[in-house]
Amino acid sequence: MAISDLELPTGVVARSDASAEAHADALALRVADALRQAIDNRGSATLVVSGGRSPVAFFDALAQQPLDWRQVLVSLADERWVPVNHASSNEALVRRHLLRGAASEAKFLGLYRVAGSLEQAAELADAAFAELPPIDVLVLGMGDDGHTASLFPDSPNLDQALRADCPRRVLPMQAPSQPTQRLTLTLPLLAGARLPLLAIQGQAKLATLAEALAPGEMASMPIRAFLHSPLEIYWCP
Ligand SMILES: O=C(O)[C@H](O)[C@@H](O)[C@H](O)[C@H](O)COP(=O)(O)O
């Protein structure tokens, strides 16, 4: 199956690249162009990225892009509640692969907070994220189960996080399917992005996307909250 086989809602466009490298480069060029445009129009740009395994090549390619990184704020759609020197830390991943070279001039707002509990860490992050400007570019990934950010099916706080009027910017997530406790931005913050992008690779995720595009509960496949205009999907085999 290819992404061109999928029937996409109006305003949702998809791009397919032949290799993971071409996919990462195409995504990096699109993000860099949008960040430059935001800086030209408003003097600064806010980029929110997801973690996991897929974005590494994209981060490495974006770090090479010529732009005024001093005017860019980079943040995270979600985080594992682990110290920033932990192997699973999304902040560590972004600092290692994106915030280097010229891109090390960018500002960074992380989600991880030291606290006595995940709930307390989420409250501290929620307060800090009141400072997050409107998102210019959001890069989402997706799991095979249809989660995105740390909006996992069956997570206790999912319904609250998916409310369009959710009063929280950051919520704790204890996804039954995941080994580490998580912190996630909630739907109102993520849905406000000027340019939302979804980057996925492989046939399994394409099948998950096809399933998510069919009618169904948002809570069972949270990626459904983003499968509407405007959205650009980047896929490679
Ligand atoms: O912290 C995370 O893991 C991400 O934010 C998460 O939402 C990720 O995008 C998907 O789980 C896909 O992860 P992979 O790219 O590793 O498949």
Ligand as a Chemical Component Dictionary entry (heavy atoms), coordinates in Angstrom:
data_LIG
# 
_chem_comp.id                   LIG 
_chem_comp.type                 NON-POLYMER 
_chem_comp.pdbx_formal_charge   0 
_chem_comp.three_letter_code    LIG 
# 
loop_
_chem_comp_atom.comp_id 
_chem_comp_atom.atom_id 
_chem_comp_atom.alt_atom_id 
_chem_comp_atom.type_symbol 
_chem_comp_atom.charge 
_chem_comp_atom.model_Cartn_x 
_chem_comp_atom.model_Cartn_y 
_chem_comp_atom.model_Cartn_z 
_chem_comp_atom.pdbx_ordinal 
LIG O1  O1  O 0 7.704 10.453 22.956 1  
LIG C1  C1  C 0 7.357 9.809  21.956 2  
LIG O2  O2  O 0 7.635 8.605  21.764 3  
LIG C2  C2  C 0 6.626 10.500 20.831 4  
LIG O3  O3  O 0 6.318 11.754 21.039 5  
LIG C3  C3  C 0 5.531 9.621  20.337 6  
LIG O4  O4  O 0 4.281 10.191 20.164 7  
LIG C4  C4  C 0 6.053 9.101  19.000 8  
LIG O5  O5  O 0 5.872 10.102 18.014 9  
LIG C5  C5  C 0 5.356 7.842  18.590 10 
LIG O6  O6  O 0 5.360 6.963  19.701 11 
LIG C6  C6  C 0 6.093 7.204  17.423 12 
LIG O7  O7  O 0 7.361 6.846  17.892 13 
LIG P1  P1  P 0 8.472 6.194  16.933 14 
LIG O8  O8  O 0 8.919 7.309  16.030 15 
LIG O9  O9  O 0 9.544 5.743  17.869 16 
LIG O10 O10 O 0 7.776 5.084  16.194 17 
# 
loop_
_chem_comp_bond.comp_id 
_chem_comp_bond.atom_id_1 
_chem_comp_bond.atom_id_2 
_chem_comp_bond.value_order 
_chem_comp_bond.pdbx_ordinal 
LIG O1 C1  DOUB 1  
LIG C1 O2  SING 2  
LIG C1 C2  SING 3  
LIG C2 O3  SING 4  
LIG C2 C3  SING 5  
LIG C3 O4  SING 6  
LIG C3 C4  SING 7  
LIG C4 O5  SING 8  
LIG C4 C5  SING 9  
LIG C5 O6  SING 10 
LIG C5 C6  SING 11 
LIG C6 O7  SING 12 
LIG O7 P1  SING 13 
LIG P1 O8  DOUB 14 
LIG P1 O9  SING 15 
LIG P1 O10 SING 16 
# 
